[in-house]
Amino acid sequence: MEDNLGGAAGAGLMAGMMGVMCVVYLAIYVYFSLCLYKIAQKCGIENAWLAWIPIVQIVPMLQCGGKPLWWILLLFIPLVNIIVGIIVWMAIAERRGKPSWVGILIIVPILGVFIPAYLAFTD
């Protein structure tokens, strides 16, 4: 006879892990959106609230970096998006009065998590 308790426990564990991952994803989304919103406000972007809308948040990010909106297309091309993203974050850092190399740090594991907050919450 097959014991279904293992299957039910496994399914419950999987559901719990998915719930935790959803909370972690939501926290990361809120953190990044808040940072981008603050950066957009400090850069004088008129529609800074767009930073809260997924995918559309690329618009204020490009505006903060002073890049044309057609660069959105470049951000959807694999590998090209990494280079373009670095260029945009370098431009955002310069616009916030920081050295451009700060924007390059966005690709450094762990350290890159703190770069948006540094650009958003410092003068």
FENPE-V610068 format. One record per pair of residues at least 4 apart in sequence whose C-alpha atoms are under 8 Angstrom apart, sorted by the first residue. I is the first residue (numbers start at 1). GAP is how many residues later the second one is. Records with the same first field share a line. If there is no record, write none. Layout:
I=GAP / GAP
This chain:
3=4
4=4
5=4
6=4
7=4
8=4
9=4
10=4
11=4
12=4
13=4
14=4
15=4
16=4
17=4
18=4
19=4
20=4
21=4
22=4
23=4
24=4
25=4
26=4
27=4
28=4
29=4
30=4 / 22
31=4
32=4 / 84
33=4 / 18 / 19 / 24
34=4 / 17 / 18
35=4 / 81 / 82 / 84 / 85 / 86
36=4 / 15 / 24 / 25 / 80 / 84
37=4 / 11 / 12 / 13 / 14 / 15
38=4 / 10 / 82 / 83
39=4 / 25 / 57 / 80 / 81
40=4 / 5 / 8 / 11 / 20 / 21 / 24
41=4 / 5 / 7
42=54 / 78
43=21 / 52 / 53
45=15 / 18 / 19
47=13
48=12
49=4
50=6 / 7 / 9 / 10
51=5 / 6 / 7 / 8 / 9 / 10
52=5
53=4
57=4
58=4 / 14
59=4 / 10 / 13
60=4
61=4 / 27 / 31
62=4 / 5 / 6 / 7 / 9 / 26
63=4 / 5 / 6
64=27 / 28 / 31
65=23 / 24 / 25 / 26 / 27 / 30
66=25 / 26
67=4 / 21
70=4
71=4
72=4
73=4
74=6 / 7 / 10
75=5 / 6 / 7 / 9 / 10
76=5
77=4
78=4
79=4
80=4
81=4
82=4
83=4
84=4
85=4
86=4 / 17 / 18 / 20 / 21
87=4 / 16 / 17
88=4 / 15
89=4 / 14 / 15 / 17
90=4 / 9 / 10 / 11 / 12 / 13 / 14
91=4 / 9 / 12
92=4 / 11
93=4 / 5 / 6 / 7 / 9 / 10 / 26
94=4 / 5 / 6
96=23 / 27
98=4 / 21
99=4
100=4
101=4
102=4 / 13
103=12
104=4
105=6 / 7 / 10
106=5 / 6 / 7 / 9
107=5
108=4
109=4
110=4
111=4
112=4
113=4
114=4
115=4
116=4
117=4
118=4
